[in-house]
Every structure is written in structure tokens, then in C-alpha cells.
Amino acid sequence: MALVAVLGAIWIFFPDPAKDAGGKNRGDATADSKGTQLPPPPAPSVPIELHGAANELSDLVAKAGLTPEERIQGVGQLLYTYRQGFGGNPPGLNEDVVTALLGVNEKHTALLPKTCAAIRDGQLVDDWGTPYWFHAISSKQMEVRSAGPDRELFTPDDLTLE
């Protein structure tokens, strides 16, 4: 009997969150239960400002004539600049890092212009057009890996930077 009372109390005080969300599950953030697409989230209301060194930082990762080693060093300089302004690495995978570098961050400051030639399909790419691999070792240290000429990550021709 006590078990029934406890279960009843749990049911009353902790209702099903899916019912509270209009029957939608957490995974349905972009689609309703009928499979139709919901509109994208609204654009940020605060304008994004381009950092004064954004074009110079873009040159470090995208300027023609750089060696792959110079280019990955430029990525390191770009991340160093981000850490100086924000207190830590940009979070997430390559596309998340690029989003933060393009100004979707708490200061609404872009360290790269949207026209940076090293950004393709929303990702920062190396000399061979392969997205860099980012791994935050800590808030102040990021491993960056270029897949190298064979375009396969974690092979002997990879270029790495910590």
C-alpha cells in the first residue's frame, strides 16, 4: 500500500515532460510529431562586430602561398587570440569552433570574416580541403590536426599542433 502511495506521489509531482511540451520529445526540436519542419531559431538580436584583427587572422589561415605547416600555426594563433578574449577555447567540433570564430559567442565578436577562404561548408579546412580536427585538451590547450595529403586522420602524414 505504501508503495502505491509513493508511486502516486511521484506521478503527481513529476509529470511526463513530453506531455508538458505538447507531446513533443526533446529530440523533436526541429520537427513536430507529423514530421514537418519547424522554422529555424531566430537570428541573434545583437549585431556581430568584426574584430579589428579579423582580416589579419584570416590571412594566417587562408592566404595563398602559405605552407601547410604555416597554415596550421595560423590556426593555433587564431585559437590563442580567441582564448585571450574569451578565457578559453571555443567549444565543440570544427563547425562549432567556426561558429564561435564567426561571432556567435557571448561577446558577439567575429575573429574571422565570413568570407575567409579557409572556411568551407561551415568548417575550417586545411590545404587539402579536409576539415581540421579539434580536440580541447583543457580550456587553455587545443590539439589541432590536419589530415595531411592523404586526407585521412590519424595517419603518419598528419600535421598536429598543441
Solvent accessible surface area in square Angstrom, and as a share of the most:
residue,aa,sasa,rsa
1,M,197,0.88
2,A,75,0.58
3,L,121,0.60
4,V,103,0.59
5,A,68,0.53
6,V,81,0.47
7,L,100,0.50
8,G,30,0.28
9,A,41,0.32
10,I,86,0.44
11,W,191,0.67
12,I,114,0.58
13,F,148,0.62
14,F,153,0.64
15,P,73,0.46
16,D,71,0.37
17,P,93,0.58
18,A,26,0.20
19,K,155,0.66
20,D,110,0.57
21,A,56,0.44
22,G,69,0.66
23,G,49,0.47
24,K,71,0.30
25,N,94,0.48
26,R,226,0.82
27,G,75,0.72
28,D,44,0.23
29,A,81,0.63
30,T,91,0.53
31,A,25,0.19
32,D,37,0.19
33,S,97,0.62
34,K,177,0.75
35,G,56,0.54
36,T,77,0.45
37,Q,141,0.63
38,L,61,0.30
39,P,111,0.70
40,P,113,0.71
41,P,116,0.73
42,P,127,0.80
43,A,86,0.67
44,P,78,0.49
45,S,113,0.73
46,V,71,0.41
47,P,106,0.67
48,I,63,0.32
49,E,124,0.56
50,L,94,0.47
51,H,70,0.31
52,G,87,0.84
53,A,31,0.24
54,A,0,0.00
55,N,97,0.50
56,E,120,0.54
57,L,9,0.05
58,S,12,0.08
59,D,72,0.38
60,L,64,0.32
61,V,1,0.01
62,A,23,0.18
63,K,116,0.49
64,A,94,0.73
65,G,78,0.75
66,L,43,0.22
67,T,62,0.36
68,P,36,0.23
69,E,95,0.42
70,E,87,0.39
71,R,26,0.10
72,I,6,0.03
73,Q,107,0.48
74,G,3,0.03
75,V,0,0.00
76,G,17,0.16
77,Q,79,0.35
78,L,0,0.00
79,L,3,0.01
80,Y,109,0.41
81,T,30,0.17
82,Y,9,0.03
83,R,37,0.14
84,Q,118,0.53
85,G,34,0.33
86,F,37,0.15
87,G,46,0.45
88,G,11,0.10
89,N,20,0.10
90,P,1,0.01
91,P,96,0.60
92,G,47,0.45
93,L,118,0.58
94,N,10,0.05
95,E,72,0.32
96,D,64,0.33
97,V,0,0.00
98,V,2,0.01
99,T,59,0.34
100,A,7,0.05
101,L,1,0.00
102,L,33,0.16
103,G,0,0.00
104,V,84,0.48
105,N,19,0.10
106,E,125,0.56
107,K,115,0.49
108,H,52,0.23
109,T,29,0.17
110,A,6,0.05
111,L,5,0.03
112,L,0,0.00
113,P,17,0.11
114,K,162,0.69
115,T,124,0.72
116,C,6,0.04
117,A,71,0.55
118,A,7,0.05
119,I,29,0.15
120,R,131,0.48
121,D,148,0.77
122,G,35,0.34
123,Q,48,0.21
124,L,1,0.00
125,V,6,0.04
126,D,6,0.03
127,D,59,0.30
128,W,60,0.21
129,G,28,0.27
130,T,22,0.13
131,P,50,0.31
132,Y,6,0.02
133,W,78,0.27
134,F,12,0.05
135,H,84,0.38
136,A,57,0.44
137,I,76,0.39
138,S,56,0.36
139,S,71,0.46
140,K,121,0.51
141,Q,70,0.31
142,M,8,0.03
143,E,25,0.11
144,V,1,0.00
145,R,38,0.14
146,S,2,0.01
147,A,0,0.00
148,G,0,0.00
149,P,79,0.50
150,D,68,0.35
151,R,142,0.52
152,E,107,0.48
153,L,64,0.32
154,F,120,0.50
155,T,42,0.25
156,P,146,0.92
157,D,49,0.25
158,D,20,0.10
159,L,39,0.19
160,T,70,0.41
161,L,32,0.16
162,E,124,0.56
